[in-house]
């Protein structure tokens, strides 16, 4: 009985320690590069934490996105205000980062970035 209680306590302790790591989702940061002819290059660095990231959704309420550049192994599509990046073979693994580029007429626009695993949303959306 003492042994099973000890095992249960140890299992609960390990779960509590691991919970913040498992709960931590991907995050994103934004940097704005130079501007030429009214077009700024915005870099979105996405870092995975916990599980691999297979998809990125970016929303720009100002509708100022003119072009996008997907990293090698990723594809992207844009409507000017919404961008979707996906991969099947080259996800962002836990602890790694990848940069996605947007060419925009409004480098200071607020962006909402959300993340997906192979099938479902993961983590919380970031506002940049």
Backbone torsions as a table, in degrees:
resi	resn	phi	psi	omega
1	UNK	NA	-43.1	-180.0
2	UNK	-63.1	-38.1	-178.9
3	UNK	-65.5	-43.4	-179.2
4	UNK	-68.7	-33.4	176.3
5	UNK	-66.2	-41.5	178.3
6	UNK	-64.1	-43.1	179.0
7	UNK	-62.4	-43.9	179.0
8	UNK	-62.8	-43.0	179.3
9	UNK	-64.2	-44.1	179.5
10	UNK	-64.2	-41.8	178.1
11	UNK	-62.1	-43.5	178.7
12	UNK	-63.4	-39.9	179.3
13	UNK	-64.7	-44.5	178.5
14	UNK	-62.6	-40.8	179.0
15	UNK	-63.5	-40.5	178.9
16	UNK	-66.5	-37.4	178.9
17	UNK	-69.5	-39.1	-177.0
18	UNK	-78.1	-20.4	-175.2
19	UNK	-55.4	-47.5	179.1
20	UNK	-61.5	-35.4	179.4
21	UNK	-68.2	-43.1	179.9
22	UNK	-69.7	-34.4	-178.0
23	UNK	-76.0	-25.4	-179.5
24	UNK	-67.8	124.4	179.3
25	UNK	-102.8	-173.6	177.4
26	UNK	-65.3	159.7	174.3
27	UNK	-137.4	166.3	-178.0
28	UNK	-137.8	147.7	173.8
29	UNK	-129.2	155.5	-176.6
30	UNK	-122.5	137.3	170.3
31	UNK	-135.5	141.8	-177.7
32	UNK	-108.2	122.7	179.2
33	UNK	-89.7	-163.6	-178.1
34	UNK	-63.9	164.1	-179.9
35	UNK	-122.2	136.8	177.0
36	UNK	-139.0	129.3	-178.9
37	UNK	55.6	35.4	177.7
38	UNK	79.5	5.4	179.5
39	UNK	-110.8	123.9	177.1
40	UNK	-102.4	149.6	174.1
41	UNK	-100.6	119.9	178.4
42	UNK	-108.5	126.2	177.7
43	UNK	-104.7	128.7	176.1
44	UNK	-109.3	112.6	178.1
45	UNK	-95.3	119.6	179.3
46	UNK	-107.3	127.6	178.8
47	UNK	-117.3	127.5	179.8
48	UNK	-87.4	144.9	176.9
49	UNK	-144.0	122.3	-179.7
50	UNK	95.1	-77.7	-178.9
51	UNK	-121.0	160.4	-177.0
52	UNK	-69.3	146.8	179.1
53	UNK	-103.8	122.7	178.9
54	UNK	-109.3	-8.4	-178.2
55	UNK	-152.6	145.8	177.6
56	UNK	-130.4	132.3	172.5
57	UNK	-117.0	131.2	179.2
58	UNK	-124.3	131.4	177.0
59	UNK	-118.1	131.6	177.8
60	UNK	-122.9	103.1	-175.6
61	UNK	-61.9	-23.2	-178.5
62	UNK	-80.6	-12.8	178.6
63	UNK	65.4	33.8	-172.6
64	UNK	-99.7	5.5	-177.7
65	UNK	-76.2	124.5	-178.4
66	UNK	-104.3	-30.0	-178.9
67	UNK	-158.1	160.7	178.6
68	UNK	-135.1	156.3	175.8
69	UNK	-131.0	117.0	179.6
70	UNK	-91.1	143.5	175.3
71	UNK	-65.4	162.8	178.6
72	UNK	-56.3	132.2	179.9
73	UNK	89.6	-1.7	178.8
74	UNK	-117.0	155.0	172.6
75	UNK	-122.7	153.8	179.5
76	UNK	-142.7	153.5	176.1
77	UNK	-140.9	143.2	-176.7
78	UNK	-137.6	145.7	175.3
79	UNK	-108.9	2.4	-175.9
80	UNK	104.0	-32.7	177.1
81	UNK	-122.3	-17.8	178.2
82	UNK	-127.0	137.7	177.8
83	UNK	-128.6	137.9	175.7
84	UNK	-125.5	124.5	173.1
85	UNK	-114.6	136.6	178.9
86	UNK	-141.2	155.6	172.7
87	UNK	-144.1	156.3	174.4
88	UNK	-116.2	-26.1	-172.4
89	UNK	-115.7	-19.0	-174.6
90	UNK	-127.7	63.9	179.9
91	UNK	-69.5	164.4	172.6
92	UNK	-84.4	112.4	-178.3
93	UNK	-80.7	157.3	-179.7
94	UNK	-52.6	129.2	-179.8
95	UNK	89.0	-5.4	-179.7
96	UNK	-107.0	162.0	179.7
97	UNK	-129.4	159.5	176.3
98	UNK	-147.1	146.2	-177.9
99	UNK	-108.4	132.0	175.9
100	UNK	-114.5	137.1	-176.2
101	UNK	-113.0	138.2	175.4
102	UNK	-122.1	136.2	172.3
103	UNK	-102.9	122.6	-170.9
104	UNK	-140.4	155.5	175.9
105	UNK	-89.1	-3.3	-179.0
106	UNK	-138.7	83.6	-178.4
107	UNK	-62.1	-21.5	-179.5
108	UNK	-92.0	3.5	-178.0
109	UNK	-63.3	144.8	176.2
110	UNK	-74.6	132.1	-179.9
111	UNK	-119.2	142.7	173.1
112	UNK	-110.8	125.0	-177.5
113	UNK	-118.7	124.7	175.8
114	UNK	-122.3	163.7	-168.9
115	UNK	-128.9	153.3	179.8
116	UNK	-136.8	147.2	166.2
117	UNK	-89.0	-155.6	-178.2
118	UNK	-61.3	-34.5	-173.2
119	UNK	-125.6	-26.1	-169.2
120	UNK	-133.5	159.4	172.6
121	UNK	-62.2	147.1	175.6
122	UNK	-133.2	153.2	177.6
123	UNK	63.0	-166.2	178.6
124	UNK	-111.0	148.1	177.4
125	UNK	-65.3	145.3	177.4
126	UNK	-106.5	138.6	173.7
127	UNK	-105.7	123.1	-176.1
128	UNK	-117.2	NA	NA
